[in-house]
Amino acid sequence: MASLSTAKRLVVKIGSALLVDRATGDLRADWLRALAEDVAAAKGRGADVILVSSGSIALGRGALGLAGGTLPLEQSQAAAAVGQIRLARAYEEALAPHGLTTAQVLVTLEDTEDRRRYLNSRATLEQLLRLGTVPIVNENDTVATDEIRFGDNDRLAAQIAVTVGADVLVLLSDVDGFYSADPRSDPDARRYDWIERITPDIEAMAGDEGSGLSKGGMKTKLMAAKTATGAGCAMAITEGSALRPLTALAAGAPATWFAAQGDPQAARKRWIASMKPKGEITVDAGAARALAQGKSLLPAGVTDVSGRFGRGDPVTISGPDGVLGKGLARYPSDEAAAIRGRRSGDIEAILGYPGRAALVHRDDMAT
């Protein structure tokens, strides 16, 4: 069974209704400080932690004195612009006493659907985690319109979990799990503690209603679960209003766990292997041996580049004895050809900018 105590990379989604008092529009500072203790504990045992947090619009509308109810798009974006500053500062102030540095990352649906933007987001998040920060991710509501929106942070959290190869995703919600029916209206509704696989019957049980400041209903949580578990990430839905909700979940608080279908790295490798290559990179025997040992492909080992491909496009990697695998190129074909056979330290002089050392990173390769 999935476990918070063994998670190496943890993504936690926090809904507006948990973070912001719906009656006053004020931040629930005590709750956030308690959550920071949970984050610090996870970091202390060596886990990477990313928080996907709603709350910018809720905080901004309070500061701007905007009335309750659904806001027009322009007012929502204005509220997000004001509230995002407050949200980032709140996380910084809550985590700083634990010696943790926060980072703000704002994304839209386009950033995950476009392969180049996806790779940029992934590279940034990976670097932030390597530097020991706690990234705070939110949808970029100040610029996002309907056609480029996730629409809810459940699905955003699942996509972030996939992007960084997380092994556990926790949705802190206003419900304590997935039920066979709406427990507010059906006294016979039962909570599932463990869902091995999301079947059509399970999907049929999901409702659409959210509550108050929260926009995500159970249907969106199931969509998040399908995304996350399909990429090898276990997911939990649990009620998060109590102080230190992650500690409570680890201690056995009511929740529904969705089983991961494999592991994140294997799922990513399958995804890359299924792509149709747009070009080919040929390497020498030394590079082929290095790839067999699990290393990244550096320009020095490349002998030929063929085809037309952009950054982030899939390419075939071939050696003296045939095809070695597939990978996602970190340079477009013209630049890859320009730096082939050269040392990584020469890249800036050749291309005019300090590029990435690897032509194809080992994490973006299926061999």
C-alpha positions as CSV (number, residue, x, y, z in Angstrom):
1,M,0.0,0.0,0.0
2,A,1.2,3.5,-0.7
3,S,2.6,5.3,2.3
4,L,3.4,8.9,3.2
5,S,6.3,7.7,5.3
6,T,8.0,6.1,2.3
7,A,7.2,8.7,-0.4
8,K,10.3,10.1,-2.0
9,R,8.5,12.8,-3.9
10,L,5.2,14.1,-2.5
11,V,2.7,16.5,-4.2
12,V,0.0,18.0,-1.9
13,K,-3.0,19.9,-3.3
14,I,-4.6,22.4,-1.0
15,G,-8.1,23.8,-1.7
16,S,-9.3,27.3,-1.1
17,A,-11.8,26.3,1.4
18,L,-9.0,24.9,3.6
19,L,-6.7,27.9,3.2
20,V,-9.2,30.8,3.3
21,D,-12.0,31.3,5.9
22,R,-15.1,31.5,3.7
23,A,-16.9,33.8,6.1
24,T,-14.2,36.5,6.5
25,G,-12.0,35.9,3.4
26,D,-9.0,35.8,5.7
27,L,-6.1,33.4,5.5
28,R,-6.3,30.5,8.1
29,A,-2.9,31.3,9.4
30,D,-2.9,28.7,12.2
31,W,-3.8,26.0,9.8
32,L,-1.1,27.0,7.3
33,R,1.6,27.1,10.1
34,A,0.5,23.5,11.1
35,L,0.7,22.4,7.5
36,A,4.2,23.8,7.3
37,E,5.2,21.6,10.2
38,D,4.0,18.6,8.2
39,V,6.0,19.8,5.2
40,A,9.1,20.3,7.3
41,A,8.8,16.8,8.7
42,A,8.6,15.3,5.2
43,K,11.6,17.3,4.1
44,G,13.4,16.2,7.2
45,R,13.1,12.6,6.2
46,G,14.5,13.3,2.8
47,A,11.3,13.7,0.7
48,D,10.8,16.3,-2.0
49,V,7.6,18.3,-1.5
50,I,5.6,20.3,-3.9
51,L,2.4,22.2,-2.9
52,V,-0.3,22.9,-5.4
53,S,-2.3,25.6,-3.7
54,S,-5.6,27.4,-4.6
55,G,-6.5,30.6,-2.8
56,S,-5.2,33.5,-4.8
57,I,-8.6,34.6,-6.0
58,A,-10.2,34.0,-2.6
59,L,-7.6,36.1,-0.9
60,G,-7.6,38.8,-3.6
61,R,-11.4,39.2,-3.7
62,G,-11.4,39.8,0.1
63,A,-8.6,42.4,-0.2
64,L,-10.5,44.2,-3.1
65,G,-13.9,44.0,-1.4
66,L,-15.5,42.0,-4.2
67,A,-18.9,40.6,-3.3
68,G,-19.6,36.9,-3.0
69,G,-20.8,34.7,-5.8
70,T,-19.2,34.0,-9.2
71,L,-16.9,36.8,-10.4
72,P,-16.7,37.9,-14.0
73,L,-13.5,36.8,-15.7
74,E,-11.8,40.2,-15.5
75,Q,-12.6,40.5,-11.8
76,S,-11.3,37.0,-11.2
77,Q,-8.0,37.8,-12.9
78,A,-7.7,41.1,-11.0
79,A,-8.4,39.2,-7.7
80,A,-5.8,36.6,-8.6
81,A,-3.2,39.3,-9.3
82,V,-3.7,40.8,-5.8
83,G,-4.2,37.5,-4.0
84,Q,-1.2,35.7,-5.5
85,I,1.2,38.1,-3.7
86,R,-0.5,37.4,-0.4
87,L,-0.6,33.7,-1.0
88,A,3.1,33.5,-1.8
89,R,4.0,35.6,1.2
90,A,1.9,33.5,3.5
91,Y,3.7,30.3,2.4
92,E,7.1,32.0,2.7
93,E,6.3,33.2,6.2
94,A,4.9,29.8,7.3
95,L,7.9,27.7,5.9
96,A,10.8,30.1,6.7
97,P,10.9,29.3,10.5
98,H,11.7,25.7,9.4
99,G,14.6,26.8,7.3
100,L,12.7,26.1,4.0
101,T,12.9,28.3,1.0
102,T,9.7,28.7,-1.1
103,A,9.4,29.2,-4.8
104,Q,6.4,30.3,-6.8
105,V,5.5,28.6,-10.0
106,L,2.5,29.7,-12.1
107,V,1.3,27.5,-15.0
108,T,-1.6,27.1,-17.4
109,L,-3.0,24.1,-19.3
110,E,-1.0,25.2,-22.3
111,D,2.3,24.8,-20.4
112,T,1.6,21.0,-20.0
113,E,0.1,20.4,-23.4
114,D,2.9,22.0,-25.4
115,R,6.0,19.7,-25.2
116,R,8.5,22.4,-25.1
117,R,6.7,24.3,-22.3
118,Y,6.3,21.0,-20.5
119,L,10.0,20.3,-20.6
120,N,10.8,23.8,-19.5
121,S,8.4,23.4,-16.5
122,R,9.8,20.0,-15.7
123,A,13.4,21.3,-15.8
124,T,12.6,24.3,-13.6
125,L,10.7,22.1,-11.0
126,E,13.5,19.5,-11.0
127,Q,16.1,22.3,-10.4
128,L,14.1,23.8,-7.6
129,L,13.8,20.4,-5.9
130,R,17.5,19.8,-6.3
131,L,18.1,23.1,-4.6
132,G,15.9,22.0,-1.7
133,T,13.1,24.5,-2.2
134,V,9.4,23.9,-1.7
135,P,7.7,24.9,-4.9
136,I,4.2,26.5,-4.5
137,V,2.3,25.8,-7.8
138,N,-0.9,27.5,-8.8
139,E,-2.8,28.1,-12.0
140,N,-1.8,31.4,-13.6
141,D,-5.3,32.9,-13.2
142,T,-4.1,36.4,-14.1
143,V,-3.7,35.4,-17.8
144,A,-5.6,32.1,-18.2
145,T,-8.9,32.1,-20.1
146,D,-11.2,29.1,-20.5
147,E,-9.4,27.6,-23.4
148,I,-6.0,27.5,-21.6
149,R,-7.3,26.7,-18.0
150,F,-7.2,23.5,-16.0
151,G,-10.3,24.8,-14.3
152,D,-9.5,23.1,-11.0
153,N,-6.3,22.4,-9.0
154,D,-7.1,18.7,-8.6
155,R,-6.2,18.1,-12.2
156,L,-3.3,20.5,-12.0
157,A,-1.9,18.7,-9.0
158,A,-2.1,15.4,-10.9
159,Q,-0.4,16.8,-13.9
160,I,2.4,18.3,-11.7
161,A,2.7,14.9,-10.0
162,V,3.2,13.3,-13.5
163,T,5.6,16.1,-14.6
164,V,8.0,15.6,-11.6
165,G,7.6,11.8,-11.3
166,A,6.0,11.9,-7.8
167,D,5.2,8.7,-6.1
168,V,2.4,10.1,-3.9
169,L,-0.2,12.7,-4.5
170,V,-2.5,13.9,-1.6
171,L,-5.7,15.9,-2.3
172,L,-6.5,17.8,0.9
173,S,-10.2,18.3,0.5
174,D,-13.5,19.1,2.3
175,V,-14.5,15.4,2.1
176,D,-12.7,12.5,3.7
177,G,-12.5,10.2,0.7
178,F,-14.4,8.8,-2.3
179,Y,-18.0,7.6,-1.5
180,S,-20.4,5.3,-3.3
181,A,-22.9,8.3,-3.3
182,D,-23.0,11.8,-1.9
183,P,-22.9,11.2,1.9
184,R,-24.6,14.6,2.5
185,S,-27.8,13.3,1.0
186,D,-27.5,9.5,1.1
187,P,-27.2,8.0,4.6
188,D,-26.2,4.6,3.0
189,A,-23.2,6.0,1.2
190,R,-20.0,4.3,2.1
191,R,-16.4,5.4,1.8
192,Y,-13.9,3.3,-0.1
193,D,-10.6,3.0,1.8
194,W,-8.7,1.5,-1.1
195,I,-9.4,1.5,-4.9
196,E,-7.2,-0.8,-6.8
197,R,-8.4,0.3,-10.2
198,I,-10.8,3.0,-11.5
199,T,-13.6,1.0,-13.2
200,P,-16.6,2.4,-15.1
201,D,-18.7,1.5,-12.0
202,I,-16.5,3.7,-9.8
203,E,-16.7,6.5,-12.3
204,A,-20.5,6.3,-12.4
205,M,-20.5,7.0,-8.6
206,A,-18.8,10.4,-8.9
207,G,-20.8,13.5,-8.5
208,D,-20.1,17.0,-9.8
209,E,-20.7,19.3,-6.8
210,G,-18.0,21.2,-5.1
211,S,-18.5,23.3,-2.0
212,G,-18.1,27.0,-1.2
213,L,-14.8,28.3,-2.4
214,S,-13.7,24.9,-3.8
215,K,-14.3,24.3,-7.5
216,G,-13.3,20.7,-7.8
217,G,-16.0,18.1,-7.4
218,M,-15.5,14.3,-7.0
219,K,-15.6,13.8,-10.8
220,T,-12.5,16.0,-11.2
221,K,-10.8,14.1,-8.3
222,L,-11.4,10.9,-10.2
223,M,-9.9,12.4,-13.3
224,A,-6.9,13.4,-11.2
225,A,-6.6,9.9,-9.9
226,K,-6.7,8.4,-13.4
227,T,-3.9,10.8,-14.5
228,A,-1.7,10.2,-11.4
229,T,-2.1,6.5,-11.0
230,G,-1.6,5.8,-14.7
231,A,1.8,7.5,-14.3
232,G,2.7,5.3,-11.4
233,C,1.7,7.8,-8.6
234,A,-0.5,6.7,-5.7
235,M,-3.2,9.2,-4.7
236,A,-5.1,9.9,-1.5
237,I,-8.2,12.0,-0.9
238,T,-8.7,13.1,2.7
239,E,-10.4,15.8,4.7
240,G,-7.8,18.4,5.4
241,S,-9.3,21.0,7.7
242,A,-7.8,19.7,10.9
243,L,-4.3,20.9,12.0
244,R,-1.4,18.9,10.6
245,P,-3.5,17.0,8.0
246,L,-0.6,15.0,6.6
247,T,0.3,13.7,10.1
248,A,-3.3,12.7,10.6
249,L,-3.3,10.9,7.2
250,A,-0.1,9.0,8.1
251,A,-1.7,8.0,11.4
252,G,-4.7,6.5,9.7
253,A,-7.2,9.3,9.3
254,P,-10.2,8.5,7.1
255,A,-9.2,8.6,3.4
256,T,-9.4,6.9,0.1
257,W,-6.2,5.6,-1.5
258,F,-5.9,4.9,-5.2
259,A,-3.3,2.4,-6.2
260,A,-0.5,3.4,-8.5
261,Q,-0.3,1.4,-11.8
262,G,3.4,0.7,-11.8
263,D,6.1,3.2,-10.9
264,P,6.6,6.8,-12.1
265,Q,9.9,6.2,-14.0
266,A,8.6,3.1,-15.8
267,A,5.4,4.9,-16.8
268,R,7.5,7.8,-18.2
269,K,9.7,5.4,-20.1
270,R,6.6,3.7,-21.7
271,W,5.3,7.1,-22.7
272,I,8.5,8.1,-24.4
273,A,8.8,4.6,-26.1
274,S,5.3,5.0,-27.6
275,M,6.1,8.2,-29.4
276,K,6.8,8.5,-33.1
277,P,10.3,9.8,-33.6
278,K,10.9,12.9,-35.7
279,G,14.6,12.4,-36.2
280,E,17.6,10.3,-35.4
281,I,20.8,10.9,-33.4
282,T,23.7,8.5,-34.1
283,V,26.3,8.0,-31.4
284,D,29.8,6.4,-31.2
285,A,30.7,3.3,-29.4
286,G,31.8,5.2,-26.3
287,A,28.5,7.0,-26.0
288,A,26.6,3.7,-26.6
289,R,28.4,2.2,-23.6
290,A,27.7,5.2,-21.4
291,L,24.0,5.0,-22.3
292,A,23.9,1.3,-21.4
293,Q,25.2,2.4,-18.0
294,G,22.3,4.8,-17.5
295,K,24.1,8.0,-18.4
296,S,22.8,11.0,-20.3
297,L,23.7,11.6,-24.0
298,L,26.3,14.3,-24.3
299,P,27.1,16.1,-27.6
300,A,30.7,14.8,-27.6
301,G,29.5,11.2,-28.4
302,V,27.2,12.2,-31.3
303,T,28.4,11.4,-34.8
304,D,25.4,12.3,-36.9
305,V,22.0,14.1,-36.6
306,S,19.3,13.5,-39.2
307,G,15.7,14.6,-39.6
308,R,14.0,17.9,-38.5
309,F,12.9,18.1,-34.9
310,G,12.4,20.7,-32.3
311,R,13.3,20.9,-28.6
312,G,11.3,18.3,-26.8
313,D,10.5,16.2,-29.8
314,P,11.1,12.4,-29.7
315,V,14.2,11.1,-31.6
316,T,15.6,7.7,-32.2
317,I,19.1,7.1,-30.7
318,S,21.3,4.7,-32.7
319,G,24.8,3.3,-32.2
320,P,27.3,1.4,-34.2
321,D,25.2,-1.8,-33.8
322,G,21.7,-0.4,-34.3
323,V,18.9,1.3,-32.5
324,L,19.6,1.9,-28.8
325,G,16.3,3.6,-27.8
326,K,14.3,6.8,-28.0
327,G,14.6,10.1,-26.2
328,L,13.4,13.7,-26.0
329,A,15.8,16.1,-27.6
330,R,16.9,19.1,-25.6
331,Y,18.0,20.9,-28.7
332,P,16.4,21.4,-32.1
333,S,17.9,19.5,-35.0
334,D,20.0,22.4,-36.4
335,E,21.5,23.2,-33.0
336,A,22.1,19.5,-32.3
337,A,24.0,19.2,-35.6
338,A,26.0,22.3,-34.7
339,I,27.3,20.9,-31.4
340,R,27.6,17.2,-32.4
341,G,31.0,15.8,-31.4
342,R,31.8,18.8,-29.3
343,R,32.3,19.1,-25.5
344,S,29.5,20.5,-23.4
345,G,31.8,23.4,-22.4
346,D,31.9,24.5,-26.0
347,I,28.1,24.9,-26.4
348,E,27.9,28.6,-25.5
349,A,30.6,29.6,-27.9
350,I,28.9,27.6,-30.7
351,L,25.3,28.5,-30.1
352,G,25.7,31.9,-28.5
353,Y,24.0,31.0,-25.2
354,P,24.8,28.6,-22.3
355,G,22.7,25.6,-23.2
356,R,22.1,22.4,-21.3
357,A,25.0,19.9,-21.0
358,A,23.1,16.9,-22.2
359,L,21.6,16.5,-25.7
360,V,19.2,13.9,-24.3
361,H,18.9,13.6,-20.5
362,R,18.7,10.1,-19.1
363,D,15.4,10.8,-17.5
364,D,14.0,11.6,-21.0
365,M,15.2,8.4,-22.5
366,A,13.7,4.9,-23.0
367,T,16.5,2.4,-23.9
